Amino acid sequence: METNETVLKEIDFMQIGGFKVGHAEDQEAGTGCTVLLFDKQSPAGVDVRGGGPASRETPLLNPVADCKGLHALLLSGGSAYALNAATGVMNYLEERGIGLAVGPTVVPLVCQSDIFDLGFGRADVRPDEAMAYRACKNASYSSVPQGNYGVGCGCTVGKLMGPENCMKSGIGSYAVQIGELMVGAIVAVNALGDVYDMQTGRLLAGCHKDGHLVSSEDLLYKLAADQKLSNTNTTIGAIITNAKMDKTTLCKVASMAHNGYARTIRPVHTMADGDSIYACSVGEVASDVNVVGTLAAHVMAMAVNNAVLHAESMLGTIACRDL
């Protein structure tokens, strides 16, 4: 009997091609950054949903802006304090003549989004220009380490009962292929809420008490109406595809990719989060925005799961593998 079932082929995130990824971190301080260096200026879009984002140069990705694409993307710890770290990426690219030609020099176009990890490890140590430059030097086409690497170093989840009851998370990636089309995701999961297995619905990591997981959603419902949540959480990530797309369609892909957050993080997109997703095109494969966007939500959800499954306990904060 014939079947019309389409099979998604899982591939390594770096098989998409057209970019390098580099991590740098300070394990003792509990913070770090991750950079994506594109082989050439690549069209990009962004969608910011959370109420407390820390970002740099995202207006470049507005479809009405003149910018044709990015040379690099930086995901970092350090919250707003670390927004100068992208200068290290710019310096690295400028030294290599990479950027928008402007008379006697070039201006690399670099966007950046940061998580709030100041409550984990040392609050006085944040990613800076030197760390971001080191991440660029570490960048390669090899498989991306997941868990407590780069920006994942300071990631935690399930913080509704305070930092002493949260769990360690990290950075995760995942990618699929259908025919020539490839779509992948990389994400740093630093959510207020808990993380659930996309396929089984099982609670993987989040708020815990005495070694037992507690539903953050249930806790939220029990809070007084005037309870204020601190803006100390952010899940930031990027969709990378070899589909040929422009800024407008990539902004839509980034928007649809947020469904991957909703499938795995509860609660999500709160005023205490700064949830942001970028989408970047690194290829010329013809495809429909609805197909790419639907795949983007799937790979993002799987990448979120990988972020907690690969995380390890650190600085007294347990990981799901410890339960």
N, C-alpha and C positions, 0 to 999 in steps of 0.2 A: 504494500500500500504506500502511495506517495505521501510525503509530508511536506508542509510548507514551513516547518519550524526553522527559525534562524538561530544558529548556534554562535554565541559570543565566545571568541577565543581569547583567553587571558594571555597577556604578553607582559614583558617587563616594561615598566614605565619609560625607561630610556630607549627602548626600541623605536619609539615614535621618531626620534632623531631631530636634528635641527637646534639642539641646545645642550648645554652642560649644566650640572648641578654641583654646588659646593657647600659644605657645612663648615662652621667654625663655632666653638663653644668654650665656655669656662665651666667645667664640671663642678669645681668647688663653689663657685658663685651661683650656679644653677641658672645660667642664661646662655643664649647663643643666637646665631642667625644662619639663614640658608639663602643662597643666591641662585637664580636661574640666569645664565648668560646665553643669549640667543646668537646663533651663528650669523644672522643678519637681522636688520630691523624688522620686527614682526608685529603685525596688526594685533591689537589687544582691546579688550573691553573689561568692565568691572561692574559689580553690583554689590552695594553696601546695604546690609539689612539691620545690623545691630545698632543700638542706641548710643554706643560709646566707642567709635572707631578712632584709631590713631594711624594716620596715613599721610603719604607725601606724593604729590604730583598726580593724584588720581583725576583731577580735572582734564588732564591731557587726553583721557580716554573717553571723554564726552564726544559723541558722534559729530557735534558741530565744531569741535576743536580741530585745528589744522594738523595736529600730530598724526603721522601716518603709522606709528607703531613704536614699540619699545626695543631698547637694546638689552635691557636687563630688568629683573624683578627681584626685590629683596623682601624676604619674610623674616621678621626679627623679634626678639624679646626686647624688654626695656621700656615698653610703652612709649609715650611721647618723648621721653628723655633720649631715646635712641634714634629719633628721626633724622639725626645728622649722619647716621651710619652709611646711608646711601652715597654720601660724598666719597667714602672709601671705594665704592663700586665705580663711581664716576672717574675717580683718579686712576683706577686700574685700567678702565677702558680708554681714557684719554691718552695714557702712556702708549697704548697700542693703536692710536689713531682711529678708534671706533667711536662714532657719534655723528650727530648732525653737523655737517660742514657749515661753519659760520666764519667766513673770512680766514684769519690766520690760525684758527684752531677748530676743535670739534666740541660739541656739547652732547654727551651721552644722555639719552632719555631713559631715566630709571624711576620706576614706581616702587613704593615701599609701603608695607602694612606691618603693624606691630601688635604683639600680644601684651597683655599686662601680666608680667611674671615677677613683679617687684615684691610680692608677698611670699615668694619661694626662693630660698637661698638668701643671697645678700642684695638688699635693695639699693645699695650704693654702687654696685657694679653692673654696668649695662653695656650691651654691644655698642661699639663705637666705630669710627672710620677704620682703625687698625684691624679690628676683628672682621669687618666686612671685606676689607682688602684681602685678609687671610682666607676668607671663604672663597673669594674669586681665585686665589692661587690654588686652592684645593679642588676647584671645579674640574669635573671630568665627565666623560660619556659613560662611565661605568654605572652599574646598578646602584641605586640610592640607598644608603643605610637608613633603616627606619627605627623609630623609638626615641631614645634619649640623645639625639644628634641635632646639631644646629639649633634652629628655633625650637625644636622639640625638647631641648634640654630643660626648659622651664615650664613645660606644659603640665597642667593638672585639670581634673574634672570633678564635678560634684561638690561645689563649694557653698551650698546653701546653709550648711551647719558650721561654716568656718573652715579655715585651712587645716585644722587638726583632723578633720573628718573627710578630707578630699582624697583623691587617688591620683597616682602618677599617670600621665598620658604622654604623648610625644608627637612625632611627625610620621605620617603614613603616606603611602602611594599605592596606586592601582591603575591598570590600563587594560583595554580590550581592543580587539580588531574584528571588523567585519569586512571581508573583501580587502580593498586597499585602504579603507577608512580606519584610522586609529584615534582613539580618544583616551586620555589618561588624566589622573588627578594627583595632586600632592597637597597635603593639608597638615597644618599644625592645630591640634585640637586642645583648646584651653577654655573649655566651656563651663558656664555656671551649672548646667544640667548634667545628666547622666548619659552614658553611651550604651546603646542597645545593639545587639546583633541584627543586621538588616535582614538576614535570611530566616532566623528563628524567633526573633523578638526577645531573646534572652538578655537580661541586664548584664552587661560586661564589666562596667566600671562606673564609679560615681561616688555619691555620698555614702559613707559607711559609718557604722557604730558598733564597737566591740567586734570588729571583724566580719560584720554582716552588712550587706548592701541595703540601703534604705532609698525608697523612691523619692527623688527630689520633687517630682510633680505633686505627690501627696503632701509633702512638707510645705510646698508653696501654697496649696489650698488651705492649709491650716494657719498660715500667717495672718496676722492682723491686717486689716485693709490699709492701714497707714504705714506698714512695714516698708522701709526703703532698702533696696538691694544696692550694694556697692558696685560701681562700674569697674570691676577687676577681672573681666573675662573677655576673651575674644577667640573665635575660631577663624583662622585665615587660610586661604588656599588658592590654588590655581588649576584651571583646566587647560591642558595642552592638547591640541589636535593637529593632524596633518591635513585637515579639510581647508580648502581655500575660502576664507571668510574676511569680512571687513569689520570695522568697529561696531557698526550697528548690530549686525548679527551676532557678534561676539558678546556684546552686552546682553543680548537675549539668552545666549548660551550660559553666561554667568548667572543670570537670573534663574534659569531652569535648574542649574546645578545646585542652587540652594535647597531644592527638594531633597537632595542627598543628605543635607544637614537634618532636615525635618524627619527623615526616615530613621535616623540613628541617634539624634540628640534630643533629649526631653528634660525640661523645656528648652526652647531654642529661640533665637532672635529676640531676646528680651531687651529691655532698656539697660540691663546690666552687662550686655554683650556688645562686642563691636564687630560682629560677623561680616566678613567680606570675602568675595570670590572674584578672582581675575579669570579671564579666558583669553588664550593666545593661540594664534594660527601660525604654524611653522611649515606648512606644506601647500600643495596645489591640487589636492584630491577634491573632485567635485562631490558635493553632498548637500543634503537639505538641512536647514537650521533646526527643524523639529527632530530629525534623527540625531544630530549631534547633541542637541540639548537634552534629549531623553537619555542618551548614553552618558552624558556628563553627570546627570543626577545619579545614575547607577554607579559609575566609577568613583564619584565623590563619596557616596555612602560606604563603599567597600574600603576606600582609603581611610575614612574616619575609623572604621573598625580596626584596620591595620595599625593605626596610630596608638590605640590602647593595647592591642594584642602584642605589639613589639616593645612596649614600654617596660622598663625595669624599675624596681623600687630605688629610691634615691633620696638622700637627705632626710631620712625618717618617714618618707611618704611611700606607702605601699602601692603596688601595681596589681592588675587583675590576675597575673600569674601567681601571686602570693595567696590568693583566696582558695 
